[in-house]
Amino acid sequence: MTQHYTRAVQVTEEQRTPAAATPRWVWPVLLLGAVVMVGWAWFILGFLSEPSAVGRVRIILLTSSAYSIGSAVVGVVGAFGLMRQERWARMLAAIAASAMTFSGVGAVAGIPALLALLSSRNSSRN
């Protein structure tokens, strides 16, 4: 019975696929991007006190700041996941990097992080 259990554990360990190695500099870049996104949201929220910030303009300002804060939160969670080498962290980090890139302001951090995540994923298949 012990041999059967040992064999089952060996087979299970052999079937696991190794996780792609993410460069160590990705998580600090995501944290930097999160800081930039929070700063951008703060800047955008400053325009809510303007007299022209009514109706659609106000909705756009609120939506843009919520998008920036949301991508910052996802970036922080993804960065901490990458630090701990969690399995789910690569996908969350890629989502955060994409969101940062789409904002324009966060592209400084989003593009390098996204490229590193994509290139490290492809290198594990070779």
N, CA, C and O atoms as CSV, one atom per row, in Angstrom:
chain,resi,resn,atom,element,x,y,z
A,1,MET,N,N,0.813,-1.185,0.000
A,1,MET,CA,C,0.000,0.000,0.000
A,1,MET,C,C,0.861,1.254,0.000
A,1,MET,O,O,0.507,2.247,-0.636
A,2,THR,N,N,1.973,1.222,0.696
A,2,THR,CA,C,2.852,2.382,0.729
A,2,THR,C,C,3.453,2.648,-0.647
A,2,THR,O,O,3.608,3.803,-1.044
A,3,GLN,N,N,3.794,1.583,-1.379
A,3,GLN,CA,C,4.351,1.757,-2.714
A,3,GLN,C,C,3.334,2.412,-3.640
A,3,GLN,O,O,3.686,3.279,-4.439
A,4,HIS,N,N,2.099,2.008,-3.534
A,4,HIS,CA,C,1.056,2.567,-4.393
A,4,HIS,C,C,0.909,4.080,-4.118
A,4,HIS,O,O,0.799,4.871,-5.054
A,5,TYR,N,N,0.908,4.472,-2.838
A,5,TYR,CA,C,0.786,5.877,-2.476
A,5,TYR,C,C,1.996,6.659,-2.978
A,5,TYR,O,O,1.838,7.755,-3.516
A,6,THR,N,N,3.190,6.122,-2.813
A,6,THR,CA,C,4.407,6.785,-3.264
A,6,THR,C,C,4.383,6.957,-4.768
A,6,THR,O,O,4.751,8.015,-5.277
A,7,ARG,N,N,3.956,5.933,-5.486
A,7,ARG,CA,C,3.874,6.010,-6.948
A,7,ARG,C,C,2.865,7.071,-7.378
A,7,ARG,O,O,3.116,7.804,-8.335
A,8,ALA,N,N,1.736,7.165,-6.691
A,8,ALA,CA,C,0.722,8.154,-7.038
A,8,ALA,C,C,1.252,9.572,-6.822
A,8,ALA,O,O,0.968,10.467,-7.618
A,9,VAL,N,N,2.014,9.779,-5.757
A,9,VAL,CA,C,2.591,11.090,-5.490
A,9,VAL,C,C,3.621,11.429,-6.559
A,9,VAL,O,O,3.689,12.575,-7.003
A,10,GLN,N,N,4.429,10.447,-6.982
A,10,GLN,CA,C,5.420,10.694,-8.020
A,10,GLN,C,C,4.755,11.054,-9.346
A,10,GLN,O,O,5.195,11.975,-10.035
A,11,VAL,N,N,3.719,10.345,-9.695
A,11,VAL,CA,C,3.026,10.625,-10.945
A,11,VAL,C,C,2.415,12.020,-10.903
A,11,VAL,O,O,2.484,12.761,-11.883
A,12,THR,N,N,1.819,12.378,-9.775
A,12,THR,CA,C,1.214,13.694,-9.640
A,12,THR,C,C,2.269,14.782,-9.764
A,12,THR,O,O,2.028,15.791,-10.426
A,13,GLU,N,N,3.423,14.606,-9.150
A,13,GLU,CA,C,4.484,15.597,-9.230
A,13,GLU,C,C,5.054,15.687,-10.636
A,13,GLU,O,O,5.443,16.771,-11.069
A,14,GLU,N,N,5.112,14.579,-11.354
A,14,GLU,CA,C,5.639,14.597,-12.709
A,14,GLU,C,C,4.678,15.271,-13.670
A,14,GLU,O,O,5.115,15.846,-14.667
A,15,GLN,N,N,3.383,15.215,-13.400
A,15,GLN,CA,C,2.393,15.788,-14.298
A,15,GLN,C,C,2.304,17.305,-14.178
A,15,GLN,O,O,1.762,17.956,-15.072
A,16,ARG,N,N,2.805,17.865,-13.131
A,16,ARG,CA,C,2.760,19.311,-12.961
A,16,ARG,C,C,3.628,19.982,-14.024
A,16,ARG,O,O,4.730,19.525,-14.328
A,17,THR,N,N,3.114,21.062,-14.575
A,17,THR,CA,C,3.904,21.833,-15.520
A,17,THR,C,C,4.592,22.956,-14.768
A,17,THR,O,O,3.982,23.601,-13.915
A,18,PRO,N,N,5.848,23.191,-15.077
A,18,PRO,CA,C,6.542,24.255,-14.372
A,18,PRO,C,C,5.961,25.618,-14.745
A,18,PRO,O,O,5.633,25.874,-15.904
A,19,ALA,N,N,5.841,26.474,-13.753
A,19,ALA,CA,C,5.330,27.815,-13.993
A,19,ALA,C,C,6.377,28.649,-14.716
A,19,ALA,O,O,7.578,28.470,-14.514
A,20,ALA,N,N,5.917,29.546,-15.546
A,20,ALA,CA,C,6.837,30.413,-16.272
A,20,ALA,C,C,7.532,31.350,-15.295
A,20,ALA,O,O,6.924,31.852,-14.349
A,21,ALA,N,N,8.795,31.571,-15.539
A,21,ALA,CA,C,9.569,32.438,-14.656
A,21,ALA,C,C,9.319,33.891,-15.039
A,21,ALA,O,O,9.634,34.310,-16.152
A,22,THR,N,N,8.760,34.643,-14.125
A,22,THR,CA,C,8.509,36.063,-14.335
A,22,THR,C,C,9.730,36.833,-13.860
A,22,THR,O,O,10.226,36.572,-12.763
A,23,PRO,N,N,10.227,37.771,-14.651
A,23,PRO,CA,C,11.373,38.568,-14.186
A,23,PRO,C,C,11.068,39.258,-12.861
A,23,PRO,O,O,9.939,39.680,-12.608
A,24,ARG,N,N,12.082,39.361,-12.034
A,24,ARG,CA,C,11.893,39.909,-10.688
A,24,ARG,C,C,11.543,41.390,-10.687
A,24,ARG,O,O,10.982,41.884,-9.708
A,25,TRP,N,N,11.854,42.095,-11.738
A,25,TRP,CA,C,11.603,43.529,-11.771
A,25,TRP,C,C,10.157,43.878,-12.124
A,25,TRP,O,O,9.791,45.053,-12.097
A,26,VAL,N,N,9.334,42.894,-12.452
A,26,VAL,CA,C,7.967,43.180,-12.880
A,26,VAL,C,C,7.119,43.693,-11.722
A,26,VAL,O,O,6.370,44.655,-11.895
A,27,TRP,N,N,7.216,43.078,-10.548
A,27,TRP,CA,C,6.352,43.508,-9.453
A,27,TRP,C,C,6.658,44.938,-8.992
A,27,TRP,O,O,5.714,45.670,-8.695
A,28,PRO,N,N,7.931,45.382,-8.915
A,28,PRO,CA,C,8.133,46.793,-8.547
A,28,PRO,C,C,7.599,47.758,-9.614
A,28,PRO,O,O,7.123,48.846,-9.290
A,29,VAL,N,N,7.680,47.355,-10.881
A,29,VAL,CA,C,7.150,48.195,-11.953
A,29,VAL,C,C,5.628,48.305,-11.830
A,29,VAL,O,O,5.059,49.375,-12.044
A,30,LEU,N,N,4.975,47.195,-11.485
A,30,LEU,CA,C,3.528,47.251,-11.274
A,30,LEU,C,C,3.163,48.160,-10.103
A,30,LEU,O,O,2.185,48.905,-10.171
A,31,LEU,N,N,3.945,48.099,-9.039
A,31,LEU,CA,C,3.685,48.993,-7.897
A,31,LEU,C,C,3.896,50.451,-8.287
A,31,LEU,O,O,3.131,51.324,-7.876
A,32,LEU,N,N,4.929,50.716,-9.077
A,32,LEU,CA,C,5.164,52.069,-9.568
A,32,LEU,C,C,3.994,52.523,-10.443
A,32,LEU,O,O,3.533,53.659,-10.329
A,33,GLY,N,N,3.521,51.641,-11.305
A,33,GLY,CA,C,2.368,51.959,-12.136
A,33,GLY,C,C,1.129,52.241,-11.301
A,33,GLY,O,O,0.338,53.123,-11.637
A,34,ALA,N,N,0.959,51.499,-10.216
A,34,ALA,CA,C,-0.187,51.720,-9.329
A,34,ALA,C,C,-0.101,53.103,-8.683
A,34,ALA,O,O,-1.113,53.791,-8.549
A,35,VAL,N,N,1.091,53.507,-8.286
A,35,VAL,CA,C,1.270,54.836,-7.693
A,35,VAL,C,C,0.949,55.915,-8.729
A,35,VAL,O,O,0.290,56.908,-8.422
A,36,VAL,N,N,1.423,55.706,-9.956
A,36,VAL,CA,C,1.142,56.668,-11.031
A,36,VAL,C,C,-0.364,56.758,-11.280
A,36,VAL,O,O,-0.900,57.851,-11.465
A,37,MET,N,N,-1.044,55.610,-11.283
A,37,MET,CA,C,-2.477,55.601,-11.543
A,37,MET,C,C,-3.264,56.292,-10.428
A,37,MET,O,O,-4.240,56.988,-10.705
A,38,VAL,N,N,-2.857,56.109,-9.190
A,38,VAL,CA,C,-3.524,56.800,-8.080
A,38,VAL,C,C,-3.282,58.305,-8.189
A,38,VAL,O,O,-4.189,59.102,-7.952
A,39,GLY,N,N,-2.062,58.688,-8.547
A,39,GLY,CA,C,-1.770,60.109,-8.755
A,39,GLY,C,C,-2.605,60.699,-9.884
A,39,GLY,O,O,-3.082,61.829,-9.784
A,40,TRP,N,N,-2.781,59.938,-10.953
A,40,TRP,CA,C,-3.597,60.391,-12.069
A,40,TRP,C,C,-5.063,60.534,-11.639
A,40,TRP,O,O,-5.729,61.502,-12.004
A,41,ALA,N,N,-5.552,59.578,-10.874
A,41,ALA,CA,C,-6.930,59.658,-10.389
A,41,ALA,C,C,-7.112,60.893,-9.504
A,41,ALA,O,O,-8.131,61.578,-9.589
A,42,TRP,N,N,-6.140,61.167,-8.673
A,42,TRP,CA,C,-6.195,62.343,-7.798
A,42,TRP,C,C,-6.229,63.622,-8.641
A,42,TRP,O,O,-6.979,64.551,-8.343
A,43,PHE,N,N,-5.418,63.658,-9.681
A,43,PHE,CA,C,-5.383,64.804,-10.585
A,43,PHE,C,C,-6.734,64.999,-11.269
A,43,PHE,O,O,-7.237,66.120,-11.354
A,44,ILE,N,N,-7.313,63.914,-11.752
A,44,ILE,CA,C,-8.606,63.990,-12.435
A,44,ILE,C,C,-9.706,64.441,-11.477
A,44,ILE,O,O,-10.552,65.259,-11.838
A,45,LEU,N,N,-9.692,63.912,-10.266
A,45,LEU,CA,C,-10.715,64.297,-9.287
A,45,LEU,C,C,-10.647,65.779,-8.929
A,45,LEU,O,O,-11.637,66.358,-8.484
A,46,GLY,N,N,-9.485,66.388,-9.122
A,46,GLY,CA,C,-9.344,67.816,-8.869
A,46,GLY,C,C,-10.207,68.666,-9.787
A,46,GLY,O,O,-10.540,69.802,-9.451
A,47,PHE,N,N,-10.569,68.126,-10.936
A,47,PHE,CA,C,-11.390,68.872,-11.885
A,47,PHE,C,C,-12.882,68.824,-11.553
A,47,PHE,O,O,-13.673,69.534,-12.174
A,48,LEU,N,N,-13.271,68.010,-10.597
A,48,LEU,CA,C,-14.687,67.931,-10.238
A,48,LEU,C,C,-15.210,69.234,-9.629
A,48,LEU,O,O,-16.413,69.495,-9.664
A,49,SER,N,N,-14.324,70.043,-9.080
A,49,SER,CA,C,-14.759,71.307,-8.478
A,49,SER,C,C,-14.913,72.427,-9.510
A,49,SER,O,O,-15.383,73.513,-9.170
A,50,GLU,N,N,-14.530,72.182,-10.744
A,50,GLU,CA,C,-14.663,73.194,-11.798
A,50,GLU,C,C,-16.129,73.398,-12.158
A,50,GLU,O,O,-16.922,72.459,-12.085
A,51,PRO,N,N,-16.491,74.600,-12.540
A,51,PRO,CA,C,-17.881,74.863,-12.912
A,51,PRO,C,C,-18.343,74.074,-14.140
A,51,PRO,O,O,-19.536,73.810,-14.287
A,52,SER,N,N,-17.426,73.702,-15.009
A,52,SER,CA,C,-17.809,72.975,-16.220
A,52,SER,C,C,-17.977,71.474,-15.984
A,52,SER,O,O,-18.380,70.747,-16.891
A,53,ALA,N,N,-17.672,71.012,-14.781
A,53,ALA,CA,C,-17.755,69.574,-14.478
A,53,ALA,C,C,-19.188,69.206,-14.098
A,53,ALA,O,O,-19.481,68.884,-12.946
A,54,VAL,N,N,-20.063,69.262,-15.086
A,54,VAL,CA,C,-21.459,68.891,-14.888
A,54,VAL,C,C,-21.879,67.944,-16.008
A,54,VAL,O,O,-21.284,67.932,-17.086
A,55,GLY,N,N,-22.889,67.171,-15.740
A,55,GLY,CA,C,-23.447,66.285,-16.762
A,55,GLY,C,C,-22.466,65.235,-17.238
A,55,GLY,O,O,-21.876,64.513,-16.434
A,56,ARG,N,N,-22.293,65.152,-18.545
A,56,ARG,CA,C,-21.428,64.134,-19.146
A,56,ARG,C,C,-19.965,64.297,-18.769
A,56,ARG,O,O,-19.251,63.313,-18.576
A,57,VAL,N,N,-19.530,65.528,-18.668
A,57,VAL,CA,C,-18.135,65.779,-18.299
A,57,VAL,C,C,-17.861,65.214,-16.908
A,57,VAL,O,O,-16.819,64.600,-16.679
A,58,ARG,N,N,-18.778,65.416,-15.999
A,58,ARG,CA,C,-18.622,64.885,-14.634
A,58,ARG,C,C,-18.588,63.353,-14.655
A,58,ARG,O,O,-17.787,62.735,-13.953
A,59,ILE,N,N,-19.452,62.755,-15.456
A,59,ILE,CA,C,-19.473,61.287,-15.557
A,59,ILE,C,C,-18.155,60.764,-16.115
A,59,ILE,O,O,-17.644,59.750,-15.641
A,60,ILE,N,N,-17.606,61.434,-17.103
A,60,ILE,CA,C,-16.327,61.015,-17.679
A,60,ILE,C,C,-15.202,61.143,-16.657
A,60,ILE,O,O,-14.353,60.259,-16.546
A,61,LEU,N,N,-15.200,62.242,-15.915
A,61,LEU,CA,C,-14.173,62.424,-14.879
A,61,LEU,C,C,-14.266,61.342,-13.807
A,61,LEU,O,O,-13.251,60.782,-13.395
A,62,LEU,N,N,-15.469,61.053,-13.364
A,62,LEU,CA,C,-15.656,60.020,-12.343
A,62,LEU,C,C,-15.293,58.633,-12.871
A,62,LEU,O,O,-14.656,57.844,-12.173
A,63,THR,N,N,-15.698,58.342,-14.097
A,63,THR,CA,C,-15.385,57.042,-14.692
A,63,THR,C,C,-13.891,56.866,-14.881
A,63,THR,O,O,-13.342,55.803,-14.590
A,64,SER,N,N,-13.239,57.897,-15.363
A,64,SER,CA,C,-11.795,57.820,-15.583
A,64,SER,C,C,-11.032,57.648,-14.274
A,64,SER,O,O,-10.074,56.878,-14.210
A,65,SER,N,N,-11.447,58.354,-13.243
A,65,SER,CA,C,-10.759,58.200,-11.957
A,65,SER,C,C,-11.045,56.832,-11.342
A,65,SER,O,O,-10.159,56.243,-10.723
A,66,ALA,N,N,-12.254,56.319,-11.500
A,66,ALA,CA,C,-12.564,54.975,-10.990
A,66,ALA,C,C,-11.759,53.913,-11.742
A,66,ALA,O,O,-11.276,52.956,-11.136
A,67,TYR,N,N,-11.616,54.076,-13.040
A,67,TYR,CA,C,-10.805,53.153,-13.848
A,67,TYR,C,C,-9.355,53.180,-13.377
A,67,TYR,O,O,-8.724,52.132,-13.242
A,68,SER,N,N,-8.831,54.370,-13.128
A,68,SER,CA,C,-7.441,54.499,-12.683
A,68,SER,C,C,-7.236,53.852,-11.314
A,68,SER,O,O,-6.253,53.141,-11.102
A,69,ILE,N,N,-8.150,54.093,-10.398
A,69,ILE,CA,C,-8.031,53.502,-9.064
A,69,ILE,C,C,-8.203,51.987,-9.134
A,69,ILE,O,O,-7.499,51.248,-8.445
A,70,GLY,N,N,-9.128,51.527,-9.957
A,70,GLY,CA,C,-9.328,50.086,-10.108
A,70,GLY,C,C,-8.101,49.384,-10.665
A,70,GLY,O,O,-7.721,48.318,-10.181
A,71,SER,N,N,-7.479,49.973,-11.680
A,71,SER,CA,C,-6.282,49.348,-12.229
A,71,SER,C,C,-5.124,49.397,-11.242
A,71,SER,O,O,-4.273,48.509,-11.234
A,72,ALA,N,N,-5.091,50.433,-10.412
A,72,ALA,CA,C,-4.055,50.503,-9.375
A,72,ALA,C,C,-4.240,49.403,-8.338
A,72,ALA,O,O,-3.270,48.774,-7.915
A,73,VAL,N,N,-5.475,49.171,-7.931
A,73,VAL,CA,C,-5.748,48.117,-6.949
A,73,VAL,C,C,-5.385,46.748,-7.517
A,73,VAL,O,O,-4.749,45.941,-6.839
A,74,VAL,N,N,-5.785,46.490,-8.753
A,74,VAL,CA,C,-5.447,45.208,-9.385
A,74,VAL,C,C,-3.932,45.084,-9.537
A,74,VAL,O,O,-3.381,43.995,-9.372
A,75,GLY,N,N,-3.259,46.184,-9.847
A,75,GLY,CA,C,-1.803,46.167,-9.959
A,75,GLY,C,C,-1.111,45.837,-8.646
A,75,GLY,O,O,-0.141,45.080,-8.624
A,76,VAL,N,N,-1.603,46.400,-7.559
A,76,VAL,CA,C,-1.012,46.126,-6.238
A,76,VAL,C,C,-1.222,44.658,-5.859
A,76,VAL,O,O,-0.294,43.999,-5.392
A,77,VAL,N,N,-2.422,44.154,-6.057
A,77,VAL,CA,C,-2.702,42.749,-5.732
A,77,VAL,C,C,-1.851,41.827,-6.610
A,77,VAL,O,O,-1.293,40.843,-6.123
A,78,GLY,N,N,-1.755,42.147,-7.902
A,78,GLY,CA,C,-0.923,41.344,-8.806
A,78,GLY,C,C,0.547,41.397,-8.430
A,78,GLY,O,O,1.243,40.384,-8.501
A,79,ALA,N,N,1.024,42.562,-8.033
A,79,ALA,CA,C,2.430,42.707,-7.639
A,79,ALA,C,C,2.740,41.877,-6.394
A,79,ALA,O,O,3.765,41.197,-6.340
A,80,PHE,N,N,1.863,41.931,-5.401
A,80,PHE,CA,C,2.088,41.128,-4.199
A,80,PHE,C,C,1.984,39.634,-4.509
A,80,PHE,O,O,2.691,38.823,-3.912
A,81,GLY,N,N,1.113,39.276,-5.430
A,81,GLY,CA,C,1.031,37.881,-5.859
A,81,GLY,C,C,2.302,37.436,-6.560
A,81,GLY,O,O,2.765,36.315,-6.348
A,82,LEU,N,N,2.871,38.296,-7.391
A,82,LEU,CA,C,4.135,37.964,-8.059
A,82,LEU,C,C,5.276,37.838,-7.059
A,82,LEU,O,O,6.140,36.973,-7.201
A,83,MET,N,N,5.276,38.709,-6.039
A,83,MET,CA,C,6.310,38.620,-5.003
A,83,MET,C,C,6.255,37.272,-4.309
A,83,MET,O,O,7.291,36.684,-4.000
A,84,ARG,N,N,5.037,36.776,-4.062
A,84,ARG,CA,C,4.861,35.502,-3.375
A,84,ARG,C,C,4.881,34.321,-4.334
A,84,ARG,O,O,4.757,33.172,-3.910
A,85,GLN,N,N,5.038,34.599,-5.630
A,85,GLN,CA,C,5.085,33.587,-6.683
A,85,GLN,C,C,3.826,32.734,-6.717
A,85,GLN,O,O,3.882,31.512,-6.852
A,86,GLU,N,N,2.697,33.405,-6.591
A,86,GLU,CA,C,1.406,32.726,-6.660
A,86,GLU,C,C,1.072,32.413,-8.112
A,86,GLU,O,O,1.475,33.139,-9.021
A,87,ARG,N,N,0.352,31.351,-8.320
A,87,ARG,CA,C,0.000,30.903,-9.664
A,87,ARG,C,C,-0.922,31.888,-10.380
A,87,ARG,O,O,-0.791,32.081,-11.589
A,88,TRP,N,N,-1.838,32.505,-9.667
A,88,TRP,CA,C,-2.820,33.408,-10.244
A,88,TRP,C,C,-2.255,34.788,-10.524
A,88,TRP,O,O,-2.890,35.586,-11.213
A,89,ALA,N,N,-1.089,35.080,-10.009
A,89,ALA,CA,C,-0.561,36.440,-10.057
A,89,ALA,C,C,-0.204,36.899,-11.468
A,89,ALA,O,O,-0.364,38.076,-11.789
A,90,ARG,N,N,0.274,35.995,-12.309
A,90,ARG,CA,C,0.654,36.394,-13.670
A,90,ARG,C,C,-0.544,36.926,-14.452
A,90,ARG,O,O,-0.435,37.932,-15.153
A,91,MET,N,N,-1.676,36.256,-14.331
A,91,MET,CA,C,-2.859,36.703,-15.062
A,91,MET,C,C,-3.342,38.052,-14.532
A,91,MET,O,O,-3.688,38.941,-15.310
A,92,LEU,N,N,-3.366,38.203,-13.217
A,92,LEU,CA,C,-3.804,39.461,-12.621
A,92,LEU,C,C,-2.836,40.591,-12.975
A,92,LEU,O,O,-3.258,41.715,-13.246
A,93,ALA,N,N,-1.541,40.287,-12.972
A,93,ALA,CA,C,-0.543,41.295,-13.334
A,93,ALA,C,C,-0.703,41.708,-14.798
A,93,ALA,O,O,-0.546,42.882,-15.131
A,94,ALA,N,N,-1.013,40.756,-15.667
A,94,ALA,CA,C,-1.222,41.074,-17.084
A,94,ALA,C,C,-2.463,41.940,-17.268
A,94,ALA,O,O,-2.464,42.858,-18.088
A,95,ILE,N,N,-3.502,41.658,-16.521
A,95,ILE,CA,C,-4.721,42.477,-16.590
A,95,ILE,C,C,-4.414,43.899,-16.111
A,95,ILE,O,O,-4.833,44.873,-16.737
A,96,ALA,N,N,-3.692,44.013,-15.014
A,96,ALA,CA,C,-3.350,45.339,-14.485
A,96,ALA,C,C,-2.452,46.099,-15.448
A,96,ALA,O,O,-2.659,47.291,-15.674
A,97,ALA,N,N,-1.457,45.427,-16.020
A,97,ALA,CA,C,-0.557,46.082,-16.963
A,97,ALA,C,C,-1.315,46.542,-18.202
A,97,ALA,O,O,-1.050,47.624,-18.725
A,98,SER,N,N,-2.246,45.735,-18.670
A,98,SER,CA,C,-3.067,46.131,-19.823
A,98,SER,C,C,-3.923,47.347,-19.486
A,98,SER,O,O,-4.019,48.284,-20.278
A,99,ALA,N,N,-4.537,47.327,-18.319
A,99,ALA,CA,C,-5.373,48.453,-17.903
A,99,ALA,C,C,-4.545,49.725,-17.758
A,99,ALA,O,O,-4.998,50.809,-18.124
A,100,MET,N,N,-3.346,49.594,-17.231
A,100,MET,CA,C,-2.476,50.757,-17.101
A,100,MET,C,C,-2.077,51.289,-18.472
A,100,MET,O,O,-2.003,52.501,-18.675
A,101,THR,N,N,-1.822,50.387,-19.405
A,101,THR,CA,C,-1.429,50.788,-20.753
A,101,THR,C,C,-2.566,51.516,-21.463
A,101,THR,O,O,-2.331,52.507,-22.154
A,102,PHE,N,N,-3.785,51.037,-21.299
A,102,PHE,CA,C,-4.925,51.667,-21.958
A,102,PHE,C,C,-5.206,53.065,-21.424
A,102,PHE,O,O,-5.802,53.887,-22.121
A,103,SER,N,N,-4.786,53.338,-20.208
A,103,SER,CA,C,-5.047,54.661,-19.641
A,103,SER,C,C,-4.154,55.724,-20.257
A,103,SER,O,O,-4.479,56.909,-20.190
A,104,GLY,N,N,-3.059,55.338,-20.844
A,104,GLY,CA,C,-2.129,56.300,-21.421
A,104,GLY,C,C,-1.085,56.734,-20.418
A,104,GLY,O,O,0.110,56.615,-20.689
A,105,VAL,N,N,-1.497,57.231,-19.274
A,105,VAL,CA,C,-0.570,57.700,-18.250
A,105,VAL,C,C,0.217,56.539,-17.655
A,105,VAL,O,O,1.421,56.651,-17.428
A,106,GLY,N,N,-0.462,55.432,-17.405
A,106,GLY,CA,C,0.187,54.268,-16.811
A,106,GLY,C,C,0.973,53.433,-17.795
A,106,GLY,O,O,1.545,52.410,-17.420
A,107,ALA,N,N,1.012,53.855,-19.059
A,107,ALA,CA,C,1.731,53.090,-20.075
A,107,ALA,C,C,3.225,53.000,-19.785
A,107,ALA,O,O,3.891,52.070,-20.238
A,108,VAL,N,N,3.749,53.959,-19.037
A,108,VAL,CA,C,5.166,53.943,-18.678
A,108,VAL,C,C,5.505,52.670,-17.908
A,108,VAL,O,O,6.581,52.102,-18.094
A,109,ALA,N,N,4.610,52.225,-17.060
A,109,ALA,CA,C,4.817,50.992,-16.307
A,109,ALA,C,C,4.108,49.812,-16.957
A,109,ALA,O,O,4.593,48.683,-16.886
A,110,GLY,N,N,2.980,50.056,-17.580
A,110,GLY,CA,C,2.178,48.967,-18.130
A,110,GLY,C,C,2.815,48.249,-19.299
A,110,GLY,O,O,2.773,47.021,-19.367
A,111,ILE,N,N,3.407,48.996,-20.222
A,111,ILE,CA,C,3.997,48.370,-21.414
A,111,ILE,C,C,5.167,47.455,-21.054
A,111,ILE,O,O,5.176,46.305,-21.491
A,112,PRO,N,N,6.162,47.913,-20.274
A,112,PRO,CA,C,7.260,46.992,-19.936
A,112,PRO,C,C,6.791,45.767,-19.153
A,112,PRO,O,O,7.259,44.654,-19.395
A,113,ALA,N,N,5.870,45.974,-18.219
A,113,ALA,CA,C,5.380,44.837,-17.428
A,113,ALA,C,C,4.636,43.851,-18.309
A,113,ALA,O,O,4.815,42.640,-18.171
A,114,LEU,N,N,3.810,44.349,-19.207
A,114,LEU,CA,C,3.058,43.479,-20.100
A,114,LEU,C,C,3.983,42.714,-21.030
A,114,LEU,O,O,3.789,41.518,-21.247
A,115,LEU,N,N,4.983,43.380,-21.582
A,115,LEU,CA,C,5.941,42.703,-22.460
A,115,LEU,C,C,6.734,41.638,-21.713
A,115,LEU,O,O,6.985,40.561,-22.253
A,116,ALA,N,N,7.129,41.929,-20.480
A,116,ALA,CA,C,7.870,40.942,-19.693
A,116,ALA,C,C,7.001,39.736,-19.379
A,116,ALA,O,O,7.471,38.601,-19.446
A,117,LEU,N,N,5.747,39.965,-19.039
A,117,LEU,CA,C,4.846,38.855,-18.719
A,117,LEU,C,C,4.604,37.995,-19.953
A,117,LEU,O,O,4.592,36.767,-19.862
A,118,LEU,N,N,4.413,38.623,-21.090
A,118,LEU,CA,C,4.162,37.862,-22.324
A,118,LEU,C,C,5.409,37.118,-22.791
A,118,LEU,O,O,5.314,35.971,-23.228
A,119,SER,N,N,6.573,37.755,-22.705
A,119,SER,CA,C,7.796,37.092,-23.171
A,119,SER,C,C,8.217,35.964,-22.235
A,119,SER,O,O,8.740,34.948,-22.695
A,120,SER,N,N,8.001,36.123,-20.939
A,120,SER,CA,C,8.361,35.037,-20.019
A,120,SER,C,C,7.401,33.874,-20.163
A,120,SER,O,O,7.789,32.730,-19.926
A,121,ARG,N,N,6.158,34.133,-20.546
A,121,ARG,CA,C,5.203,33.051,-20.780
A,121,ARG,C,C,5.611,32.235,-22.002
A,121,ARG,O,O,5.531,31.007,-21.982
A,122,ASN,N,N,6.042,32.900,-23.050
A,122,ASN,CA,C,6.434,32.203,-24.264
A,122,ASN,C,C,7.742,31.454,-24.103
A,122,ASN,O,O,7.943,30.433,-24.760
A,123,SER,N,N,8.640,31.930,-23.245
A,123,SER,CA,C,9.921,31.259,-23.072
A,123,SER,C,C,9.785,29.941,-22.324
A,123,SER,O,O,10.662,29.086,-22.447
A,124,SER,N,N,8.723,29.746,-21.556
A,124,SER,CA,C,8.554,28.498,-20.808
A,124,SER,C,C,8.083,27.356,-21.711
A,124,SER,O,O,8.174,26.188,-21.333
A,125,ARG,N,N,7.586,27.686,-22.891
A,125,ARG,CA,C,7.090,26.657,-23.806
A,125,ARG,C,C,8.189,26.036,-24.644
A,125,ARG,O,O,7.993,24.966,-25.220
A,126,ASN,N,N,9.337,26.683,-24.723
A,126,ASN,CA,C,10.427,26.163,-25.564
A,126,ASN,C,C,11.127,25.002,-24.933
A,126,ASN,O,O,12.064,24.456,-25.515
